[in-house]
Amino acid sequence: MIDVKYYTQKILGVASTTWLNYFSTRTYSSLSHFIVDMKNIDLSWINTKSEIKKIRALCNTLVVSLESEQLTFQEVINEIESRGVDILSHIEFSELEISDGKYSGGCCPSCGKKELFIPKHGSSLVLICNRKNACGYTSSAYTYLKQYKRKTSQEALNILAQCAGTSLEEINYLNEVHTDTIAFKKNINILSQKKRELQKNDYELFDEKKENRVVEYEQYLPNHQIYSKLDEVQKFKVFATTIYNFSLSTIQWGKQNYYKSIGIYSNFDLLKEKIVLIENILGYLHFSDLQPLKEHLLKCGFTYEDLVKYGLFVDDSFYISVEEGIVVIPNFDLYTNMVTGLKFRKTKLKTWTDKDGVLQKDKNKEPEFSYKRIANPLPYLLTRDALLNKAIRFRFFEGQKDLHSMPMKPLCCDIAIPGTSGISEESLGLFKGRIVELWFDQDEAGQEGAFILKQKLEKAGAIVINKIWDIAYGKDINEVLINRKIHNLIK
């Protein structure tokens, strides 16, 4: 249930005592329920008009502020995307199923041809007509559901949430303050297909006998005959590895300037080992590198259809907006040097003014480029060597920015987990019997995420320690570094 006391004190301050004198026994399952009740509350039973007026004003204040506490539409979409979507798993998109690597497609609402498809084999929220020159129809999955499937806004969002293995109820719950997290978790109604409990044999286990193999990926490019013999997983790995290696060959100044701007390079003595990782492992693409990247991929033998199928380009445009440049963060295969997915950290976020004159900022800071239906990416910097060494413990950070802000520690492997969905639940089996430290943000969302991940890790057999520090040092590790308090965390 919603923590009514928390919200009323936060919004009304000392006046919350007056409100609670009347309504402290009321309970609400969600902020939406709370807001609706405040909008329609009956105060006729209160004796005096002046008291009714005062309480009505408090209720109106709660409504306005509680509405601002709710997730915006774009925040809901971002949360759905961050969990990894499988659009083709839902009946409403079944006509778009792709078979044998070809576009069987659904009916395009624009041209009427059977050429409508979803990039990345269903792990994208964009729909595209394959007749890029003759038609050019592009739509978000949300708009498609509303306009073509005649769904309401709520129904469309519910369907997209189901495609990410969650529900709007769960997404909204994680953004709210409740009095009994555990009780709610046990009874939460997942609107999507019921998630089966993972059994012991469902978890991925580390194969100590499997050797690490260096793959000369160039011989597997489409220009060579052997490419046609690869399966879909191998082809995507070649594609992602080609992008990654191109990003290492560009001018890297933008990457270096970005890490200077967030205080990492100015702490060289403290973070020199992390700076070596930034210099040697992370790539960089300036927005002017995107067209050369496209030309390079085509020169290597990939087709335009490959670029669209894997979701790297929509029509002739890169799949995300790039204001300045992007740091390229690789997810390596555990047993080879091949890349199974990428993260793109934007060095500059786009800002704009909406129709109401309010300044907006791009919240999609670190979009993912992966193909989760066939190639499940493991977290950044998780290595075979670390899993082999039983003395090593793992430190999980909420993204590579915080990871690079924390000094290296002997017998520790630092890996970046971008939120609770940054690693599949099956892959948590790799940490069975190992000590895992969670260095998540010290705000409500960060600790909520730490709580969820801790439960999942412990179920997979890991020993989990959630690290807590004084938020006065900084909300996240990078803030702690900038505030010169990092020594308080590592002493």
C-alpha positions in Angstrom: 0.0 0.0 0.0 1.0 3.6 -0.7 2.9 5.2 2.2 0.4 8.0 2.7 2.3 9.5 5.6 5.5 9.8 3.5 3.7 11.6 0.6 1.6 14.0 2.7 4.6 15.1 4.8 6.7 15.5 1.7 4.0 17.6 -0.1 2.1 19.4 2.8 4.9 19.7 5.4 3.5 20.7 8.8 0.0 20.9 7.3 0.1 17.1 6.8 -0.9 16.7 10.5 -4.2 18.4 9.7 -4.8 16.2 6.7 -3.8 13.0 8.6 -6.2 13.9 11.4 -9.0 13.3 9.0 -7.7 10.6 6.6 -4.9 8.7 8.3 -6.9 5.4 8.1 -7.3 5.6 4.3 -5.3 3.1 2.2 -4.4 3.3 -1.5 -2.9 0.6 -3.7 -1.3 3.1 -6.1 -0.7 6.8 -6.6 -3.4 6.8 -9.3 -5.9 5.5 -6.7 -4.7 8.1 -4.2 -5.1 10.9 -6.8 -8.6 9.9 -7.9 -9.8 9.7 -4.3 -8.4 13.2 -3.6 -10.1 14.6 -6.8 -13.5 13.2 -5.8 -13.4 13.2 -2.0 -16.6 13.9 -0.1 -16.1 16.4 2.6 -19.8 17.1 3.4 -19.5 15.3 6.7 -17.1 18.0 8.0 -18.9 20.4 10.3 -17.8 23.9 9.2 -17.4 25.5 5.8 -14.1 27.1 6.7 -12.7 23.7 7.7 -14.0 22.1 4.4 -12.3 24.9 2.5 -9.0 24.3 4.2 -9.1 20.5 3.7 -10.2 20.9 0.1 -7.2 23.2 -0.5 -4.9 20.5 1.0 -6.5 17.8 -1.2 -6.0 19.9 -4.3 -2.4 20.5 -3.4 -1.9 16.8 -3.0 -3.5 16.1 -6.4 -1.2 18.5 -8.3 2.0 17.3 -6.5 1.1 13.5 -6.7 0.5 13.8 -10.4 4.1 15.2 -10.8 5.3 12.2 -8.8 4.0 9.8 -11.4 6.1 8.6 -14.3 5.7 10.5 -17.5 4.8 8.7 -20.7 8.4 8.8 -22.0 9.7 7.5 -18.6 7.4 4.5 -18.9 8.6 3.9 -22.5 12.2 4.2 -21.4 11.6 1.7 -18.5 10.0 -0.8 -20.9 12.9 -0.4 -23.4 15.5 -0.8 -20.6 14.0 -4.2 -19.7 14.4 -5.6 -23.2 11.3 -6.1 -25.4 10.2 -9.1 -27.4 7.4 -7.5 -29.5 6.8 -10.5 -31.6 5.9 -12.5 -28.6 2.5 -10.7 -28.3 -0.6 -11.7 -30.3 -1.1 -8.1 -31.5 2.2 -8.3 -33.4 2.1 -11.9 -34.5 1.5 -11.0 -38.1 4.9 -9.3 -38.2 6.8 -12.6 -37.4 10.1 -12.9 -39.3 11.0 -16.3 -40.5 14.3 -17.6 -42.0 15.8 -14.2 -41.8 13.3 -12.8 -44.3 10.6 -10.2 -43.9 7.3 -12.1 -44.1 5.8 -8.9 -42.7 2.5 -7.5 -41.7 0.3 -5.2 -43.7 1.8 -1.7 -43.8 -0.9 0.9 -42.8 0.6 3.4 -45.3 1.0 1.4 -48.6 -1.0 -1.7 -47.8 1.8 -4.0 -48.8 2.9 -7.0 -46.7 6.3 -5.4 -45.9 5.9 -4.1 -42.3 8.5 -5.4 -39.8 10.2 -4.7 -36.5 14.0 -4.3 -36.5 16.2 -6.5 -34.2 13.8 -9.4 -34.7 11.2 -7.9 -32.4 13.4 -6.3 -29.8 12.7 -2.8 -30.9 9.8 -0.4 -30.3 9.9 0.8 -34.0 7.9 -0.5 -37.0 9.2 0.0 -40.5 7.9 -0.7 -44.0 10.6 -2.5 -45.9 9.7 -0.5 -49.0 12.0 2.3 -47.8 12.0 4.2 -51.1 8.5 3.5 -52.3 6.8 4.0 -49.0 9.0 4.9 -46.1 6.4 4.3 -43.3 7.9 4.4 -39.8 6.0 4.3 -36.6 6.5 3.6 -32.9 4.9 0.4 -31.7 2.8 2.5 -29.4 1.4 4.7 -32.2 0.8 1.5 -34.3 -1.3 -0.1 -31.6 -3.4 3.1 -31.1 -3.9 3.9 -34.8 -3.9 0.6 -36.5 -5.1 -1.8 -33.7 -7.5 0.8 -32.2 -6.1 0.4 -28.7 -6.5 3.0 -26.0 -3.3 4.7 -24.6 -3.5 2.5 -21.4 -4.1 -0.7 -23.5 -1.1 0.1 -25.8 1.2 0.7 -22.9 0.0 -2.5 -21.2 0.8 -4.5 -24.3 4.3 -3.0 -24.6 4.9 -3.7 -20.9 3.9 -7.3 -21.5 6.4 -7.6 -24.3 9.1 -6.6 -21.8 7.9 -9.3 -19.3 6.4 -6.8 -16.9 3.3 -4.8 -16.4 2.4 -1.1 -15.9 1.4 -2.0 -12.4 4.9 -3.2 -11.6 6.6 -0.4 -13.4 4.5 2.2 -11.6 5.0 0.4 -8.3 8.7 0.6 -8.5 8.4 4.4 -8.8 6.2 4.7 -5.7 6.8 4.6 -2.0 4.9 1.7 -0.4 4.6 0.7 3.2 5.2 -3.1 2.6 7.4 -3.8 -0.4 7.8 -7.5 0.3 4.1 -8.2 0.8 3.2 -6.4 -2.4 5.9 -8.2 -4.3 4.4 -11.6 -3.4 1.0 -10.6 -4.7 1.9 -8.4 -7.6 -0.3 -9.2 -10.6 1.9 -9.5 -13.7 -0.4 -8.7 -16.6 1.9 -10.4 -19.1 2.4 -14.1 -19.5 2.9 -15.5 -16.0 6.6 -15.7 -15.3 7.6 -19.2 -14.5 9.9 -19.7 -11.5 13.5 -20.4 -12.6 14.6 -23.9 -11.7 18.2 -24.7 -10.8 18.9 -26.1 -14.2 17.7 -22.9 -15.9 20.6 -20.8 -14.7 23.6 -20.3 -16.8 26.7 -21.8 -15.2 30.3 -21.0 -15.9 32.2 -23.7 -17.8 35.7 -23.7 -16.3 36.9 -26.3 -18.9 35.9 -24.1 -21.9 39.0 -22.3 -23.1 39.2 -18.6 -24.2 39.5 -18.4 -28.0 40.8 -15.4 -30.0 38.6 -15.2 -33.1 40.0 -13.4 -36.2 36.6 -12.0 -37.0 37.7 -10.4 -40.3 37.6 -13.8 -42.0 34.0 -14.2 -41.1 32.8 -10.9 -42.7 30.1 -11.2 -45.4 32.8 -10.6 -48.1 34.0 -14.1 -47.3 32.3 -17.4 -48.2 32.3 -18.7 -44.7 29.8 -16.0 -43.6 26.9 -17.8 -45.3 27.6 -20.8 -43.0 27.2 -18.9 -39.8 24.0 -19.0 -37.7 22.1 -15.9 -36.7 23.9 -15.6 -33.4 27.4 -15.7 -35.0 26.3 -13.3 -37.8 25.2 -10.7 -35.2 28.4 -11.1 -33.2 30.4 -10.4 -36.4 28.2 -7.4 -37.0 28.6 -6.0 -33.5 32.3 -6.7 -33.4 32.8 -4.8 -36.7 31.0 -1.8 -35.2 33.1 -2.0 -32.0 36.4 -2.3 -33.9 35.5 0.7 -36.1 34.8 2.8 -33.0 38.3 2.1 -31.8 39.8 3.4 -35.0 38.2 6.9 -34.9 39.6 10.1 -33.2 39.0 9.6 -29.5 39.1 13.2 -28.3 35.4 13.3 -27.6 35.6 10.3 -25.4 38.5 11.7 -23.4 36.8 15.1 -23.1 33.6 13.4 -21.7 35.5 11.6 -19.0 37.4 14.7 -18.2 34.0 16.5 -17.8 32.8 14.1 -15.1 36.0 14.3 -13.0 37.7 11.0 -13.9 40.8 12.2 -15.7 41.4 14.8 -13.0 41.8 12.0 -10.5 44.5 10.2 -12.5 46.5 8.9 -9.5 43.4 7.4 -7.9 41.8 6.1 -11.1 44.8 5.3 -13.4 43.7 1.7 -13.8 40.2 2.7 -14.8 41.6 5.3 -17.2 43.6 2.6 -18.9 40.3 0.7 -19.4 38.7 3.9 -20.8 41.6 4.4 -23.2 42.0 0.8 -24.4 38.6 -0.9 -24.2 36.0 1.9 -24.8 35.4 3.1 -28.4 34.0 6.4 -29.6 31.8 7.6 -32.5 31.4 11.3 -33.2 28.2 12.1 -35.0 30.4 12.8 -38.1 31.6 9.1 -37.9 28.1 7.7 -38.4 28.0 7.9 -42.1 31.6 6.5 -42.5 30.5 3.7 -40.1 27.6 2.9 -42.4 29.9 3.0 -45.5 32.4 0.7 -43.7 29.7 -1.9 -42.9 28.5 -1.9 -46.5 32.1 -2.2 -47.7 32.6 -5.2 -45.4 29.7 -6.9 -47.2 26.8 -6.2 -44.9 23.7 -5.2 -46.8 21.4 -2.2 -46.1 18.8 -4.8 -45.0 21.3 -6.0 -42.4 21.6 -2.5 -41.0 17.9 -2.2 -40.7 17.2 -5.7 -39.5 19.6 -5.4 -36.6 18.2 -1.9 -35.9 21.3 0.2 -36.3 19.8 2.4 -38.9 16.2 3.5 -39.5 15.9 4.5 -43.2 19.2 6.5 -43.6 19.4 7.7 -40.0 21.2 6.2 -37.1 18.7 4.6 -34.7 19.3 7.1 -31.9 19.8 10.9 -32.1 23.4 11.9 -31.5 24.0 15.5 -30.5 27.8 15.3 -30.2 29.1 11.7 -30.0 28.7 8.4 -28.2 31.1 6.3 -26.1 31.0 2.7 -27.3 30.8 0.2 -24.5 31.3 -3.5 -25.5 29.7 -6.5 -24.0 32.2 -9.3 -24.6 31.4 -13.0 -25.0 32.7 -15.0 -22.0 34.8 -17.4 -24.0 35.9 -15.4 -27.1 36.9 -11.9 -28.0 33.7 -11.4 -29.9 31.2 -8.7 -29.0 27.6 -9.8 -28.1 26.1 -6.3 -27.7 27.0 -2.6 -27.2 26.0 0.3 -25.0 26.2 3.8 -26.5 26.8 6.5 -23.8 25.8 9.9 -25.2 28.4 12.6 -24.4 25.8 15.4 -24.8 22.1 15.1 -24.3 19.6 16.9 -26.5 17.4 19.6 -24.9 14.3 21.2 -26.3 11.3 23.3 -25.3 7.9 21.5 -25.4 4.6 23.0 -26.5 4.1 24.4 -23.0 7.4 26.2 -23.0 9.0 23.7 -20.5 12.6 22.8 -21.1 13.0 19.0 -21.7 16.1 16.9 -21.8 16.8 13.6 -23.4 16.6 10.9 -20.7 17.9 8.1 -22.8 21.5 8.6 -21.7 22.9 5.1 -22.5 20.8 3.3 -25.2 21.5 -0.3 -25.9 22.4 -2.0 -29.2 21.8 -5.7 -28.8 19.9 -8.6 -30.2 18.7 -10.3 -27.0 16.5 -12.8 -28.7 19.5 -14.6 -30.0 22.6 -13.1 -28.4 22.3 -12.3 -24.7 24.9 -9.7 -23.8 26.7 -10.1 -20.5 27.7 -7.0 -18.4 30.6 -4.7 -19.3 33.9 -6.0 -17.9 32.7 -9.4 -16.7 35.5 -11.7 -17.7 36.4 -15.4 -17.8 39.5 -14.8 -15.7 37.5 -13.2 -12.9 35.1 -16.2 -12.8 38.0 -18.6 -12.8 39.6 -17.0 -9.7 37.5 -18.1 -6.7 39.1 -15.4 -4.5 37.6 -12.5 -6.5 34.5 -10.8 -5.5 32.3 -8.8 -7.9 31.3 -5.2 -7.5 28.1 -4.3 -9.4 27.7 -0.6 -10.4 24.7 1.1 -11.9 26.4 1.8 -15.3 29.9 2.3 -16.5 30.1 6.0 -15.4 30.0 4.9 -11.7 32.2 1.9 -12.4 35.0 4.1 -13.8 34.6 6.6 -10.9 35.5 3.9 -8.3 39.2 3.1 -7.7 40.3 -0.4 -8.5 40.6 -2.8 -5.6 42.7 -6.0 -5.4 40.7 -9.2 -5.9 37.7 -7.3 -7.1 36.0 -7.4 -10.5 34.0 -4.3 -11.3 31.1 -4.8 -13.7 28.4 -2.4 -15.0 24.8 -3.3 -14.5 22.5 -0.7 -16.1 19.6 -1.2 -13.7 17.9 -4.5 -12.6 17.3 -5.6 -16.1 21.0 -5.1 -17.2 21.6 -8.8 -16.9 19.2 -11.7 -17.6 18.1 -13.6 -14.6 19.4 -16.8 -16.1 22.9 -15.3 -16.3 22.9 -14.6 -12.6 23.8 -18.3 -12.2 27.4 -17.3 -13.1 27.7 -15.8 -9.6 26.6 -18.9 -7.7 28.7 -19.1 -4.5 30.4 -15.8 -5.2 30.4 -12.6 -3.1 28.6 -9.7 -4.9 28.6 -6.1 -3.7 25.9 -3.8 -5.0 27.1 -0.2 -5.2 23.8 1.3 -6.4 22.6 4.9 -6.1 21.6 6.0 -2.6 18.2 7.3 -3.7 14.9 5.5 -3.6 15.0 4.2 -7.2 18.6 2.9 -6.8 17.8 1.1 -3.5 14.6 -0.3 -4.9 16.7 -1.7 -7.8 19.3 -3.0 -5.3 16.6 -4.8 -3.4 15.2 -6.5 -6.5 18.6 -7.6 -7.8 19.7 -8.8 -4.3 16.7 -11.1 -4.2 17.4 -12.5 -7.6 21.1 -13.0 -7.0 20.5 -14.7 -3.7 18.0 -17.0 -5.4 20.7 -17.9 -7.9 23.1 -18.8 -5.1 25.2 -15.6 -4.7 26.2 -14.0 -1.4 25.1 -10.4 -1.7 26.2 -7.3 0.2 24.3 -4.0 -0.5 26.6 -1.1 0.1 25.2 1.9 1.9 26.8 5.3 2.4 25.9 8.8 3.7 24.0 10.4 0.8 25.7 13.7 1.9 28.8 12.3 0.1 26.9 12.1 -3.1 23.9 10.2 -4.5 26.0 8.0 -6.8 29.6 7.0 -7.1 30.5 9.7 -9.6 29.0 12.4 -7.4 31.0 11.0 -4.5 34.1 11.3 -6.6 33.4 14.9 -7.7 32.6 15.8 -4.1 36.1 14.4 -3.1 34.6 11.9 -0.7 35.5 8.7 -2.5 38.1 7.9 0.2 35.1 7.6 2.7 33.8 4.7 0.6 37.1 2.7 0.1 38.8 3.1 3.5 
